[in-house]
Amino acid sequence: MTPHTTVFERTAASPAAVEHALARTVPTPFWTDDVRGSRTAYPPLGGDADADLVVVGGGYTGLWTALRAVEREPGLRVVLLESQTVGWAASGRNGGFCEASLTHGEENGASRWPDEMPTLSRLGIENLDDIEATVARYDMACDFERTGQLAVAVEPHQVAWLAGPDAADGADVFLDRDAVQAEIASPTYLAGRWDRRTNAIVHPAKLAAELARVASSLGVAVHEQTPVRRLDDSGDRVEVVTDGGRVRAPRVALATNVFPSLLKRNRLMTVPVYDYVLMTEPLTTAQLDEIGWRNRQGVSDLANQFHYYRLSADDRILFGGYDAVYHAGGRVRPEYEDRRPSFEKLASHFLTTFPQLEGMRFTHRWSGAIDASTRFCAFYGLARAGKVAYAAGFTGLGVGAARFAADVMLDRLRGLDTERTSLAMVQDRPWPFPPEPAASIGINLTRWALDRADHREGRRNLLLKTLDALGLGFDS
Ligand SMILES: Cc1cc2nc3c(=O)[nH]c(=O)nc-3n(C[C@H](O)[C@H](O)[C@H](O)COP(=O)(O)OP(=O)(O)OC[C@H]3O[C@@H](n4cnc5c(N)ncnc54)[C@H](O)[C@@H]3O)c2cc1C
């Protein structure tokens, strides 16, 4: 059977329009560029130290762990060690969708933990509410806006996927073609569903910087340019070894995500998959008027290979997703970040979505490593006789879930039985990825199958059905 085309192929932008849109981009994440002059630098660790808790990694997971630790136990001596700078990795270059979901979406969670889904949904909303309250409590300047999210159907077969009862309070509603167009004018939209509760948009790099500022103001010792080389056992403590010294502590939280784990058992639990993003110049008032988007929702479409997009505080449009590229060997490398075909595809899809904006330019192009795990959401565990906790593998949806992960690690390091730690979602350990070359073959085959499904009205082929049945698979 001949595969169908998608709207992005049926109404592709001209190569000249794509070339014009990309011509003046710099290969840098907009978010980190935006805070370049104002960010606080933290000194490297020099010499040996003792602590009550060492956190390894200065992305959201590490930063929330350090902050929550001193909120939960004021006066605790917490040291955070980051190999480069706070928020340089995924946490400073993501789309800034701070979602309630702890399971990378309802569908993924419900397929794996159907009985727990009501609890997981409630805990996810509570987590997002707590993030909002934290931002307000410490006056964190991170452009946090609880706009909700708008899922849009861009192919006829996707409209049915948005069906379902509306919330009685109007917080989660189906929008037909006219209603969705009234929110945001795109000729590609056939229908939408706007859930106001389950998402906020943030400035990712500001959020990371502000978490570090607040943690530091509450007594956390933050050290940048301090890669941790290994963990040594030392009686009832762990020695966290860096080039310039070591920190001894009874408890260690590993928040190193997609980077090589300090625990051998976790080396094959996450793989980096590169995701690509563009940022436009700020829209003029006239351009915004043409599009609408007064309610500033985070938007995503519904294909397996989906796009996500949102406004920044200064009314730029961030447009990302679709391509997700795995490089054989599974390493995080700067040279993987600049991939012309992915940016051209994104620019073309942007112009298909908003033809009114033809002529405007993108200013920034970048990519980052998605922290893929085989269950599409974070996994949690303890090692070294309960002295070391870890959480990783958010598979592209960790902005909000990182805070939940922080509390899970802190509960477990304290040996507490909580609602969080009793979840099967927290206790289950997913399958690792197979070693190379099987990892490359499997991941790329799955990507091919997902793309093919999008070109066959969403129908999934035998490979995807098999992976689904095993609870394995791949998504961005
Ligand atoms: C392009 C892109 C778009 C995304 N969009 C979204 C989105 O819109 N919404 C969403 O929810 N999620 C999104 N994500 C995913 C989200 O950004 C991540 O899930 C989240 O930032 C993970 O935070 P983290 O702290 O666990 O990991 P990271 O931000 O990767 O931080 C890990 C840190 O650990 C440090 N580290 C590693 N090893 C060591 C060591 N040995 N010693 C010291 N330090 C070490 C690293 O230097 C790094 O700073 C996106 C990701 C990408 C790449």
The ligand as a Gaussian input file, in Angstrom:
#p B3LYP/6-31G(d) Opt

LIG

0 1
 C       15.548000      19.763000      23.011000
 C       14.826000      19.270000      24.239000
 C       13.514000      19.675000      24.467000
 C       12.847000      19.226000      25.607000
 N       11.605000      19.732000      25.887000
 C       10.993000      19.391000      27.033000
 C        9.775000      20.013000      27.412000
 O        9.281000      20.926000      26.757000
 N        9.172000      19.574000      28.556000
 C        9.724000      18.618000      29.334000
 O        9.132000      18.248000      30.347000
 N       10.914000      18.065000      29.041000
 C       11.573000      18.445000      27.921000
 N       12.799000      17.932000      27.647000
 C       13.399000      17.000000      28.613000
 C       13.908000      17.735000      29.850000
 O       14.684000      18.848000      29.457000
 C       14.722000      16.779000      30.711000
 O       13.943000      15.630000      31.002000
 C       15.145000      17.402000      32.038000
 O       15.785000      18.639000      31.821000
 C       16.045000      16.433000      32.769000
 O       16.691000      17.104000      33.831000
 P       17.911000      16.395000      34.537000
 O       18.372000      17.270000      35.610000
 O       17.511000      15.004000      34.928000
 O       19.011000      16.225000      33.402000
 P       20.028000      17.285000      32.748000
 O       19.414000      18.604000      32.522000
 O       20.623000      16.585000      31.572000
 O       21.134000      17.456000      33.861000
 C       22.049000      16.440000      34.184000
 C       23.292000      17.155000      34.673000
 O       24.170000      16.193000      35.257000
 C       25.483000      16.625000      34.978000
 N       26.379000      15.476000      35.124000
 C       26.325000      14.313000      34.451000
 N       27.288000      13.466000      34.857000
 C       27.974000      14.129000      35.831000
 C       29.096000      13.795000      36.644000
 N       29.702000      12.604000      36.544000
 N       29.548000      14.717000      37.519000
 C       28.939000      15.933000      37.655000
 N       27.877000      16.291000      36.909000
 C       27.391000      15.406000      36.002000
 C       25.414000      17.149000      33.558000
 O       26.509000      18.008000      33.265000
 C       24.063000      17.829000      33.552000
 O       24.156000      19.211000      33.827000
 C       13.482000      18.330000      26.512000
 C       14.795000      17.921000      26.266000
 C       15.469000      18.391000      25.152000
 C       16.891000      17.958000      24.932000

